[in-house]
Amino acid sequence: MSSLLPSVCPPCLPSRSSSCRTRPLSATSVGSVVVQDRLNELVRLFKGRTERQKERLIDPDESEEESPAASPSKAPPPPPPPPPPGEEKKDTAGGGEEEKEEEKEFKFELLGYEVKIPNLPKLPQMPGWLRAILEYRFPSSIDPFTDLIYVIWLFFVVAAWNWNVWLIPVRWAFPYQTPENIHLWLLADYTFDFIYIIDILVFQPRLQFVRGGDICLLCALQMDIISLFPLEVFYYFTGVNSLLRFPRLLKYMVFSEFNDRMESVMKKAYIYRVIRTSMYLLYSLHINACLFYWGSDYEGLGSTKWVYNGKGNAYIRCYYFAVKTLITIGGLPDPTTVFEICFQLINYFVGVFAFSIMIGQMRDVVGAATAGENYYRACMDSTVKYMTSYNIPREVQNRIKTWYDYTWKSQGMLDEQELLIQLPDKMRMDIAVDVNYAIVSKVALFQGCDRQMVFDMLMRLKSVVYLPGDFVCKKGEIGREMYIIKQGEVQVVGGPDLETVFVTIRAGSVFGEISLLAGGGGNRRTANVKAHGFANLFILDKNDLAEILVHYPESEKLLRKKANLIILIQMRVLSHRITTFKHNQLVFESASLLSQQQRLQLQPSGLWLPS
């Protein structure tokens, strides 16, 4: 055994030397070197892949030099073994028994008797709209400015308020409330009172506040509580008198809130304002009709020619009297008693005052609806007056008028920036993203750039309308802008008369981008571009883009790389066209020389060839 030991481990025979103790350390160091080499290899591969991806962003049509090796396909998992024949039969039998149990009737014993109940059929699937209603959960908070559910609820509350506003005077003045129908009036009253209660207890506490404060100190809530003061307890002493429901009219603030919400929801709010103003006039006539019937009843129906004589429909005839009185049409019987004279004088004064207010308010509504168009007309008139005073040529004047007309009809305004300048930057960015991002995101030049950089650029875009035949840029000009076509199309033209069309650029395309990224204060335009029809273009100034790219250096590098690639492609295309042109010219000259030689050879033989 001792003779075999040296052959097994010669270095370790003498004792536990240092080499035996350091052997695990040397293995660790070797492993560290291998891991480090492997990590370096992975880093190199990742860097190469990143560079290839950047190149593909710059030129999507360029393919990779090396295609990655296909990963080995995994073999599909083996199918599960089939169950034994005996177990399969058991499963089949068990399923059949379950179906039979389902088909069987449900039985139970009641007082010693067996009761059979057949299985009920399955209910049909619930419709989607019904499921949405049943699964609806009332929100814990309501935004009064944007929540449509709250606007719909305000409609019902305003309907309840209008019930009291219009019918309390009618029930007080006219004999429409009788013992036979009193239960219907009370049912309607308490139904609308219940809507008031739901509004105070359910909706109002859930409204979001713009400013902090105690809800119990709000004036609107205090008026809502007072409007539900139960004066109906005096019905026991006075009978059902509609005037005791007068506190219900104090919930007038809900009407103002509903008007504000409706004007914010409707696209043409002036239509609602006209209807509302007309309702004010009708309500004033309604109150006057109720007062006239009350005065006629006080004097005695048919006692004089001035009062209502009690014939026909009482409300319609009294309303006719109110219209003739408040609008001062005339043709009424002269009052005879002191009461009639005083009543008619008050009617005339109130009629003139109320009718003038209605006319003034209607004028304001119509003026507000046409304010934009009036501004457009004023600007056009001022421009025409200026051009006439300076003897501007008629052709230029007609083009300017066409620009005004097209801009107003297509945009509904002359300058979008006048509206957006009042908004904060965040809201202006949101509007710019919603309106213009879909167009700018399709521009190949900005694909791969920082998304926030594109958002900042959208706020610097300026919309300009070009008329048919207008030159967007001319060859040789210093270019300091880039153009993005929003609507319409432009043409690159040339030739001696600038009528030869080389290419047509359509919506969503970009041109002039080299001017933004070129150094030295801009480069000169290399082509003539004019509008083909009406064209709406976005213009991005070079200084604006430079201010944006200061904060996005990676995007600046990517844009400059794309610009260099575009210049290289354009130079290759231009050199190819020049080479093709020279080749065609050489072929044409050779063909001409050959035809002349053939003509000279054939002339001695007596043949005549046309020149």
Secondary structure as a PSIPRED ss2 file (coil, helix, strand):
# PSIPRED VFORMAT (PSIPRED V4.0)

   1 M C   1.000  0.000  0.000
   2 S C   1.000  0.000  0.000
   3 S C   1.000  0.000  0.000
   4 L C   1.000  0.000  0.000
   5 L H   0.000  1.000  0.000
   6 P H   0.000  1.000  0.000
   7 S H   0.000  1.000  0.000
   8 V H   0.000  1.000  0.000
   9 C C   1.000  0.000  0.000
  10 P H   0.000  1.000  0.000
  11 P H   0.000  1.000  0.000
  12 C H   0.000  1.000  0.000
  13 L C   1.000  0.000  0.000
  14 P C   1.000  0.000  0.000
  15 S C   1.000  0.000  0.000
  16 R C   1.000  0.000  0.000
  17 S C   1.000  0.000  0.000
  18 S H   0.000  1.000  0.000
  19 S H   0.000  1.000  0.000
  20 C H   0.000  1.000  0.000
  21 R H   0.000  1.000  0.000
  22 T H   0.000  1.000  0.000
  23 R H   0.000  1.000  0.000
  24 P H   0.000  1.000  0.000
  25 L H   0.000  1.000  0.000
  26 S H   0.000  1.000  0.000
  27 A H   0.000  1.000  0.000
  28 T H   0.000  1.000  0.000
  29 S H   0.000  1.000  0.000
  30 V H   0.000  1.000  0.000
  31 G H   0.000  1.000  0.000
  32 S H   0.000  1.000  0.000
  33 V H   0.000  1.000  0.000
  34 V H   0.000  1.000  0.000
  35 V H   0.000  1.000  0.000
  36 Q H   0.000  1.000  0.000
  37 D H   0.000  1.000  0.000
  38 R H   0.000  1.000  0.000
  39 L H   0.000  1.000  0.000
  40 N H   0.000  1.000  0.000
  41 E H   0.000  1.000  0.000
  42 L H   0.000  1.000  0.000
  43 V H   0.000  1.000  0.000
  44 R H   0.000  1.000  0.000
  45 L H   0.000  1.000  0.000
  46 F H   0.000  1.000  0.000
  47 K H   0.000  1.000  0.000
  48 G H   0.000  1.000  0.000
  49 R H   0.000  1.000  0.000
  50 T H   0.000  1.000  0.000
  51 E H   0.000  1.000  0.000
  52 R H   0.000  1.000  0.000
  53 Q H   0.000  1.000  0.000
  54 K H   0.000  1.000  0.000
  55 E H   0.000  1.000  0.000
  56 R H   0.000  1.000  0.000
  57 L H   0.000  1.000  0.000
  58 I H   0.000  1.000  0.000
  59 D C   1.000  0.000  0.000
  60 P C   1.000  0.000  0.000
  61 D C   1.000  0.000  0.000
  62 E C   1.000  0.000  0.000
  63 S C   1.000  0.000  0.000
  64 E C   1.000  0.000  0.000
  65 E C   1.000  0.000  0.000
  66 E C   1.000  0.000  0.000
  67 S C   1.000  0.000  0.000
  68 P C   1.000  0.000  0.000
  69 A C   1.000  0.000  0.000
  70 A C   1.000  0.000  0.000
  71 S C   1.000  0.000  0.000
  72 P C   1.000  0.000  0.000
  73 S C   1.000  0.000  0.000
  74 K C   1.000  0.000  0.000
  75 A C   1.000  0.000  0.000
  76 P C   1.000  0.000  0.000
  77 P C   1.000  0.000  0.000
  78 P C   1.000  0.000  0.000
  79 P C   1.000  0.000  0.000
  80 P C   1.000  0.000  0.000
  81 P C   1.000  0.000  0.000
  82 P C   1.000  0.000  0.000
  83 P C   1.000  0.000  0.000
  84 P C   1.000  0.000  0.000
  85 P H   0.000  1.000  0.000
  86 G H   0.000  1.000  0.000
  87 E H   0.000  1.000  0.000
  88 E H   0.000  1.000  0.000
  89 K H   0.000  1.000  0.000
  90 K H   0.000  1.000  0.000
  91 D H   0.000  1.000  0.000
  92 T H   0.000  1.000  0.000
  93 A H   0.000  1.000  0.000
  94 G H   0.000  1.000  0.000
  95 G H   0.000  1.000  0.000
  96 G H   0.000  1.000  0.000
  97 E H   0.000  1.000  0.000
  98 E H   0.000  1.000  0.000
  99 E H   0.000  1.000  0.000
 100 K H   0.000  1.000  0.000
 101 E H   0.000  1.000  0.000
 102 E H   0.000  1.000  0.000
 103 E H   0.000  1.000  0.000
 104 K C   1.000  0.000  0.000
 105 E C   1.000  0.000  0.000
 106 F E   0.000  0.000  1.000
 107 K E   0.000  0.000  1.000
 108 F E   0.000  0.000  1.000
 109 E E   0.000  0.000  1.000
 110 L E   0.000  0.000  1.000
 111 L C   1.000  0.000  0.000
 112 G C   1.000  0.000  0.000
 113 Y E   0.000  0.000  1.000
 114 E E   0.000  0.000  1.000
 115 V E   0.000  0.000  1.000
 116 K E   0.000  0.000  1.000
 117 I E   0.000  0.000  1.000
 118 P C   1.000  0.000  0.000
 119 N C   1.000  0.000  0.000
 120 L C   1.000  0.000  0.000
 121 P C   1.000  0.000  0.000
 122 K C   1.000  0.000  0.000
 123 L C   1.000  0.000  0.000
 124 P C   1.000  0.000  0.000
 125 Q C   1.000  0.000  0.000
 126 M C   1.000  0.000  0.000
 127 P C   1.000  0.000  0.000
 128 G H   0.000  1.000  0.000
 129 W H   0.000  1.000  0.000
 130 L H   0.000  1.000  0.000
 131 R H   0.000  1.000  0.000
 132 A H   0.000  1.000  0.000
 133 I H   0.000  1.000  0.000
 134 L H   0.000  1.000  0.000
 135 E C   1.000  0.000  0.000
 136 Y C   1.000  0.000  0.000
 137 R C   1.000  0.000  0.000
 138 F C   1.000  0.000  0.000
 139 P C   1.000  0.000  0.000
 140 S C   1.000  0.000  0.000
 141 S C   1.000  0.000  0.000
 142 I E   0.000  0.000  1.000
 143 D C   1.000  0.000  0.000
 144 P C   1.000  0.000  0.000
 145 F C   1.000  0.000  0.000
 146 T C   1.000  0.000  0.000
 147 D C   1.000  0.000  0.000
 148 L H   0.000  1.000  0.000
 149 I H   0.000  1.000  0.000
 150 Y H   0.000  1.000  0.000
 151 V H   0.000  1.000  0.000
 152 I H   0.000  1.000  0.000
 153 W H   0.000  1.000  0.000
 154 L H   0.000  1.000  0.000
 155 F H   0.000  1.000  0.000
 156 F H   0.000  1.000  0.000
 157 V H   0.000  1.000  0.000
 158 V H   0.000  1.000  0.000
 159 A H   0.000  1.000  0.000
 160 A H   0.000  1.000  0.000
 161 W H   0.000  1.000  0.000
 162 N H   0.000  1.000  0.000
 163 W H   0.000  1.000  0.000
 164 N H   0.000  1.000  0.000
 165 V H   0.000  1.000  0.000
 166 W H   0.000  1.000  0.000
 167 L H   0.000  1.000  0.000
 168 I H   0.000  1.000  0.000
 169 P H   0.000  1.000  0.000
 170 V H   0.000  1.000  0.000
 171 R H   0.000  1.000  0.000
 172 W H   0.000  1.000  0.000
 173 A H   0.000  1.000  0.000
 174 F C   1.000  0.000  0.000
 175 P C   1.000  0.000  0.000
 176 Y C   1.000  0.000  0.000
 177 Q C   1.000  0.000  0.000
 178 T C   1.000  0.000  0.000
 179 P C   1.000  0.000  0.000
 180 E C   1.000  0.000  0.000
 181 N C   1.000  0.000  0.000
 182 I H   0.000  1.000  0.000
 183 H H   0.000  1.000  0.000
 184 L H   0.000  1.000  0.000
 185 W H   0.000  1.000  0.000
 186 L H   0.000  1.000  0.000
 187 L H   0.000  1.000  0.000
 188 A H   0.000  1.000  0.000
 189 D H   0.000  1.000  0.000
 190 Y H   0.000  1.000  0.000
 191 T H   0.000  1.000  0.000
 192 F H   0.000  1.000  0.000
 193 D H   0.000  1.000  0.000
 194 F H   0.000  1.000  0.000
 195 I H   0.000  1.000  0.000
 196 Y H   0.000  1.000  0.000
 197 I H   0.000  1.000  0.000
 198 I H   0.000  1.000  0.000
 199 D H   0.000  1.000  0.000
 200 I H   0.000  1.000  0.000
 201 L H   0.000  1.000  0.000
 202 V H   0.000  1.000  0.000
 203 F H   0.000  1.000  0.000
 204 Q H   0.000  1.000  0.000
 205 P H   0.000  1.000  0.000
 206 R H   0.000  1.000  0.000
 207 L E   0.000  0.000  1.000
 208 Q C   1.000  0.000  0.000
 209 F C   1.000  0.000  0.000
 210 V C   1.000  0.000  0.000
 211 R C   1.000  0.000  0.000
 212 G C   1.000  0.000  0.000
 213 G C   1.000  0.000  0.000
 214 D C   1.000  0.000  0.000
 215 I H   0.000  1.000  0.000
 216 C H   0.000  1.000  0.000
 217 L H   0.000  1.000  0.000
 218 L C   1.000  0.000  0.000
 219 C H   0.000  1.000  0.000
 220 A H   0.000  1.000  0.000
 221 L H   0.000  1.000  0.000
 222 Q H   0.000  1.000  0.000
 223 M H   0.000  1.000  0.000
 224 D H   0.000  1.000  0.000
 225 I H   0.000  1.000  0.000
 226 I H   0.000  1.000  0.000
 227 S H   0.000  1.000  0.000
 228 L C   1.000  0.000  0.000
 229 F C   1.000  0.000  0.000
 230 P C   1.000  0.000  0.000
 231 L H   0.000  1.000  0.000
 232 E H   0.000  1.000  0.000
 233 V H   0.000  1.000  0.000
 234 F H   0.000  1.000  0.000
 235 Y H   0.000  1.000  0.000
 236 Y H   0.000  1.000  0.000
 237 F H   0.000  1.000  0.000
 238 T H   0.000  1.000  0.000
 239 G C   1.000  0.000  0.000
 240 V C   1.000  0.000  0.000
 241 N C   1.000  0.000  0.000
 242 S H   0.000  1.000  0.000
 243 L H   0.000  1.000  0.000
 244 L H   0.000  1.000  0.000
 245 R H   0.000  1.000  0.000
 246 F H   0.000  1.000  0.000
 247 P H   0.000  1.000  0.000
 248 R H   0.000  1.000  0.000
 249 L H   0.000  1.000  0.000
 250 L H   0.000  1.000  0.000
 251 K C   1.000  0.000  0.000
 252 Y C   1.000  0.000  0.000
 253 M H   0.000  1.000  0.000
 254 V H   0.000  1.000  0.000
 255 F H   0.000  1.000  0.000
 256 S H   0.000  1.000  0.000
 257 E H   0.000  1.000  0.000
 258 F H   0.000  1.000  0.000
 259 N H   0.000  1.000  0.000
 260 D H   0.000  1.000  0.000
 261 R H   0.000  1.000  0.000
 262 M H   0.000  1.000  0.000
 263 E H   0.000  1.000  0.000
 264 S H   0.000  1.000  0.000
 265 V H   0.000  1.000  0.000
 266 M C   1.000  0.000  0.000
 267 K C   1.000  0.000  0.000
 268 K C   1.000  0.000  0.000
 269 A H   0.000  1.000  0.000
 270 Y H   0.000  1.000  0.000
 271 I H   0.000  1.000  0.000
 272 Y H   0.000  1.000  0.000
 273 R H   0.000  1.000  0.000
 274 V H   0.000  1.000  0.000
 275 I H   0.000  1.000  0.000
 276 R H   0.000  1.000  0.000
 277 T H   0.000  1.000  0.000
 278 S H   0.000  1.000  0.000
 279 M H   0.000  1.000  0.000
 280 Y H   0.000  1.000  0.000
 281 L H   0.000  1.000  0.000
 282 L H   0.000  1.000  0.000
 283 Y H   0.000  1.000  0.000
 284 S H   0.000  1.000  0.000
 285 L H   0.000  1.000  0.000
 286 H H   0.000  1.000  0.000
 287 I H   0.000  1.000  0.000
 288 N H   0.000  1.000  0.000
 289 A H   0.000  1.000  0.000
 290 C H   0.000  1.000  0.000
 291 L H   0.000  1.000  0.000
 292 F H   0.000  1.000  0.000
 293 Y H   0.000  1.000  0.000
 294 W H   0.000  1.000  0.000
 295 G H   0.000  1.000  0.000
 296 S H   0.000  1.000  0.000
 297 D H   0.000  1.000  0.000
 298 Y H   0.000  1.000  0.000
 299 E H   0.000  1.000  0.000
 300 G C   1.000  0.000  0.000
 301 L C   1.000  0.000  0.000
 302 G C   1.000  0.000  0.000
 303 S C   1.000  0.000  0.000
 304 T C   1.000  0.000  0.000
 305 K C   1.000  0.000  0.000
 306 W C   1.000  0.000  0.000
 307 V C   1.000  0.000  0.000
 308 Y C   1.000  0.000  0.000
 309 N C   1.000  0.000  0.000
 310 G C   1.000  0.000  0.000
 311 K C   1.000  0.000  0.000
 312 G C   1.000  0.000  0.000
 313 N C   1.000  0.000  0.000
 314 A H   0.000  1.000  0.000
 315 Y H   0.000  1.000  0.000
 316 I H   0.000  1.000  0.000
 317 R H   0.000  1.000  0.000
 318 C H   0.000  1.000  0.000
 319 Y H   0.000  1.000  0.000
 320 Y H   0.000  1.000  0.000
 321 F H   0.000  1.000  0.000
 322 A H   0.000  1.000  0.000
 323 V H   0.000  1.000  0.000
 324 K H   0.000  1.000  0.000
 325 T H   0.000  1.000  0.000
 326 L H   0.000  1.000  0.000
 327 I C   1.000  0.000  0.000
 328 T C   1.000  0.000  0.000
 329 I C   1.000  0.000  0.000
 330 G C   1.000  0.000  0.000
 331 G C   1.000  0.000  0.000
 332 L C   1.000  0.000  0.000
 333 P C   1.000  0.000  0.000
 334 D C   1.000  0.000  0.000
 335 P C   1.000  0.000  0.000
 336 T C   1.000  0.000  0.000
 337 T C   1.000  0.000  0.000
 338 V H   0.000  1.000  0.000
 339 F H   0.000  1.000  0.000
 340 E H   0.000  1.000  0.000
 341 I H   0.000  1.000  0.000
 342 C H   0.000  1.000  0.000
 343 F H   0.000  1.000  0.000
 344 Q H   0.000  1.000  0.000
 345 L H   0.000  1.000  0.000
 346 I H   0.000  1.000  0.000
 347 N H   0.000  1.000  0.000
 348 Y H   0.000  1.000  0.000
 349 F H   0.000  1.000  0.000
 350 V H   0.000  1.000  0.000
 351 G H   0.000  1.000  0.000
 352 V H   0.000  1.000  0.000
 353 F H   0.000  1.000  0.000
 354 A H   0.000  1.000  0.000
 355 F H   0.000  1.000  0.000
 356 S H   0.000  1.000  0.000
 357 I H   0.000  1.000  0.000
 358 M H   0.000  1.000  0.000
 359 I H   0.000  1.000  0.000
 360 G H   0.000  1.000  0.000
 361 Q H   0.000  1.000  0.000
 362 M H   0.000  1.000  0.000
 363 R H   0.000  1.000  0.000
 364 D H   0.000  1.000  0.000
 365 V H   0.000  1.000  0.000
 366 V H   0.000  1.000  0.000
 367 G H   0.000  1.000  0.000
 368 A H   0.000  1.000  0.000
 369 A H   0.000  1.000  0.000
 370 T C   1.000  0.000  0.000
 371 A H   0.000  1.000  0.000
 372 G H   0.000  1.000  0.000
 373 E H   0.000  1.000  0.000
 374 N H   0.000  1.000  0.000
 375 Y H   0.000  1.000  0.000
 376 Y H   0.000  1.000  0.000
 377 R H   0.000  1.000  0.000
 378 A H   0.000  1.000  0.000
 379 C H   0.000  1.000  0.000
 380 M H   0.000  1.000  0.000
 381 D H   0.000  1.000  0.000
 382 S H   0.000  1.000  0.000
 383 T H   0.000  1.000  0.000
 384 V H   0.000  1.000  0.000
 385 K H   0.000  1.000  0.000
 386 Y H   0.000  1.000  0.000
 387 M H   0.000  1.000  0.000
 388 T H   0.000  1.000  0.000
 389 S H   0.000  1.000  0.000
 390 Y C   1.000  0.000  0.000
 391 N C   1.000  0.000  0.000
 392 I C   1.000  0.000  0.000
 393 P C   1.000  0.000  0.000
 394 R H   0.000  1.000  0.000
 395 E H   0.000  1.000  0.000
 396 V H   0.000  1.000  0.000
 397 Q H   0.000  1.000  0.000
 398 N H   0.000  1.000  0.000
 399 R H   0.000  1.000  0.000
 400 I H   0.000  1.000  0.000
 401 K H   0.000  1.000  0.000
 402 T H   0.000  1.000  0.000
 403 W H   0.000  1.000  0.000
 404 Y H   0.000  1.000  0.000
 405 D H   0.000  1.000  0.000
 406 Y H   0.000  1.000  0.000
 407 T H   0.000  1.000  0.000
 408 W H   0.000  1.000  0.000
 409 K H   0.000  1.000  0.000
 410 S H   0.000  1.000  0.000
 411 Q H   0.000  1.000  0.000
 412 G C   1.000  0.000  0.000
 413 M C   1.000  0.000  0.000
 414 L C   1.000  0.000  0.000
 415 D C   1.000  0.000  0.000
 416 E C   1.000  0.000  0.000
 417 Q H   0.000  1.000  0.000
 418 E H   0.000  1.000  0.000
 419 L H   0.000  1.000  0.000
 420 L H   0.000  1.000  0.000
 421 I C   1.000  0.000  0.000
 422 Q C   1.000  0.000  0.000
 423 L C   1.000  0.000  0.000
 424 P C   1.000  0.000  0.000
 425 D H   0.000  1.000  0.000
 426 K H   0.000  1.000  0.000
 427 M H   0.000  1.000  0.000
 428 R H   0.000  1.000  0.000
 429 M H   0.000  1.000  0.000
 430 D H   0.000  1.000  0.000
 431 I H   0.000  1.000  0.000
 432 A H   0.000  1.000  0.000
 433 V H   0.000  1.000  0.000
 434 D H   0.000  1.000  0.000
 435 V H   0.000  1.000  0.000
 436 N H   0.000  1.000  0.000
 437 Y H   0.000  1.000  0.000
 438 A H   0.000  1.000  0.000
 439 I H   0.000  1.000  0.000
 440 V H   0.000  1.000  0.000
 441 S C   1.000  0.000  0.000
 442 K C   1.000  0.000  0.000
 443 V C   1.000  0.000  0.000
 444 A H   0.000  1.000  0.000
 445 L H   0.000  1.000  0.000
 446 F H   0.000  1.000  0.000
 447 Q C   1.000  0.000  0.000
 448 G C   1.000  0.000  0.000
 449 C C   1.000  0.000  0.000
 450 D C   1.000  0.000  0.000
 451 R H   0.000  1.000  0.000
 452 Q H   0.000  1.000  0.000
 453 M H   0.000  1.000  0.000
 454 V H   0.000  1.000  0.000
 455 F H   0.000  1.000  0.000
 456 D H   0.000  1.000  0.000
 457 M H   0.000  1.000  0.000
 458 L H   0.000  1.000  0.000
 459 M C   1.000  0.000  0.000
 460 R C   1.000  0.000  0.000
 461 L C   1.000  0.000  0.000
 462 K E   0.000  0.000  1.000
 463 S E   0.000  0.000  1.000
 464 V E   0.000  0.000  1.000
 465 V E   0.000  0.000  1.000
 466 Y E   0.000  0.000  1.000
 467 L C   1.000  0.000  0.000
 468 P C   1.000  0.000  0.000
 469 G C   1.000  0.000  0.000
 470 D C   1.000  0.000  0.000
 471 F E   0.000  0.000  1.000
 472 V E   0.000  0.000  1.000
 473 C E   0.000  0.000  1.000
 474 K C   1.000  0.000  0.000
 475 K C   1.000  0.000  0.000
 476 G C   1.000  0.000  0.000
 477 E C   1.000  0.000  0.000
 478 I E   0.000  0.000  1.000
 479 G E   0.000  0.000  1.000
 480 R C   1.000  0.000  0.000
 481 E E   0.000  0.000  1.000
 482 M E   0.000  0.000  1.000
 483 Y E   0.000  0.000  1.000
 484 I E   0.000  0.000  1.000
 485 I E   0.000  0.000  1.000
 486 K E   0.000  0.000  1.000
 487 Q E   0.000  0.000  1.000
 488 G C   1.000  0.000  0.000
 489 E C   1.000  0.000  0.000
 490 V E   0.000  0.000  1.000
 491 Q E   0.000  0.000  1.000
 492 V E   0.000  0.000  1.000
 493 V E   0.000  0.000  1.000
 494 G E   0.000  0.000  1.000
 495 G C   1.000  0.000  0.000
 496 P C   1.000  0.000  0.000
 497 D C   1.000  0.000  0.000
 498 L C   1.000  0.000  0.000
 499 E C   1.000  0.000  0.000
 500 T E   0.000  0.000  1.000
 501 V E   0.000  0.000  1.000
 502 F E   0.000  0.000  1.000
 503 V E   0.000  0.000  1.000
 504 T E   0.000  0.000  1.000
 505 I E   0.000  0.000  1.000
 506 R C   1.000  0.000  0.000
 507 A C   1.000  0.000  0.000
 508 G C   1.000  0.000  0.000
 509 S C   1.000  0.000  0.000
 510 V E   0.000  0.000  1.000
 511 F E   0.000  0.000  1.000
 512 G C   1.000  0.000  0.000
 513 E H   0.000  1.000  0.000
 514 I H   0.000  1.000  0.000
 515 S H   0.000  1.000  0.000
 516 L H   0.000  1.000  0.000
 517 L H   0.000  1.000  0.000
 518 A C   1.000  0.000  0.000
 519 G C   1.000  0.000  0.000
 520 G C   1.000  0.000  0.000
 521 G C   1.000  0.000  0.000
 522 G C   1.000  0.000  0.000
 523 N E   0.000  0.000  1.000
 524 R E   0.000  0.000  1.000
 525 R C   1.000  0.000  0.000
 526 T C   1.000  0.000  0.000
 527 A C   1.000  0.000  0.000
 528 N E   0.000  0.000  1.000
 529 V E   0.000  0.000  1.000
 530 K E   0.000  0.000  1.000
 531 A E   0.000  0.000  1.000
 532 H C   1.000  0.000  0.000
 533 G C   1.000  0.000  0.000
 534 F C   1.000  0.000  0.000
 535 A E   0.000  0.000  1.000
 536 N E   0.000  0.000  1.000
 537 L E   0.000  0.000  1.000
 538 F E   0.000  0.000  1.000
 539 I E   0.000  0.000  1.000
 540 L E   0.000  0.000  1.000
 541 D E   0.000  0.000  1.000
 542 K H   0.000  1.000  0.000
 543 N H   0.000  1.000  0.000
 544 D H   0.000  1.000  0.000
 545 L H   0.000  1.000  0.000
 546 A H   0.000  1.000  0.000
 547 E H   0.000  1.000  0.000
 548 I H   0.000  1.000  0.000
 549 L H   0.000  1.000  0.000
 550 V C   1.000  0.000  0.000
 551 H C   1.000  0.000  0.000
 552 Y C   1.000  0.000  0.000
 553 P H   0.000  1.000  0.000
 554 E H   0.000  1.000  0.000
 555 S H   0.000  1.000  0.000
 556 E H   0.000  1.000  0.000
 557 K H   0.000  1.000  0.000
 558 L H   0.000  1.000  0.000
 559 L H   0.000  1.000  0.000
 560 R H   0.000  1.000  0.000
 561 K H   0.000  1.000  0.000
 562 K H   0.000  1.000  0.000
 563 A H   0.000  1.000  0.000
 564 N H   0.000  1.000  0.000
 565 L H   0.000  1.000  0.000
 566 I H   0.000  1.000  0.000
 567 I H   0.000  1.000  0.000
 568 L H   0.000  1.000  0.000
 569 I H   0.000  1.000  0.000
 570 Q H   0.000  1.000  0.000
 571 M H   0.000  1.000  0.000
 572 R H   0.000  1.000  0.000
 573 V H   0.000  1.000  0.000
 574 L H   0.000  1.000  0.000
 575 S H   0.000  1.000  0.000
 576 H H   0.000  1.000  0.000
 577 R H   0.000  1.000  0.000
 578 I H   0.000  1.000  0.000
 579 T H   0.000  1.000  0.000
 580 T H   0.000  1.000  0.000
 581 F H   0.000  1.000  0.000
 582 K H   0.000  1.000  0.000
 583 H H   0.000  1.000  0.000
 584 N H   0.000  1.000  0.000
 585 Q H   0.000  1.000  0.000
 586 L H   0.000  1.000  0.000
 587 V H   0.000  1.000  0.000
 588 F H   0.000  1.000  0.000
 589 E H   0.000  1.000  0.000
 590 S H   0.000  1.000  0.000
 591 A H   0.000  1.000  0.000
 592 S H   0.000  1.000  0.000
 593 L H   0.000  1.000  0.000
 594 L H   0.000  1.000  0.000
 595 S H   0.000  1.000  0.000
 596 Q H   0.000  1.000  0.000
 597 Q H   0.000  1.000  0.000
 598 Q H   0.000  1.000  0.000
 599 R H   0.000  1.000  0.000
 600 L H   0.000  1.000  0.000
 601 Q H   0.000  1.000  0.000
 602 L H   0.000  1.000  0.000
 603 Q C   1.000  0.000  0.000
 604 P C   1.000  0.000  0.000
 605 S C   1.000  0.000  0.000
 606 G C   1.000  0.000  0.000
 607 L C   1.000  0.000  0.000
 608 W C   1.000  0.000  0.000
 609 L C   1.000  0.000  0.000
 610 P C   1.000  0.000  0.000
 611 S C   1.000  0.000  0.000
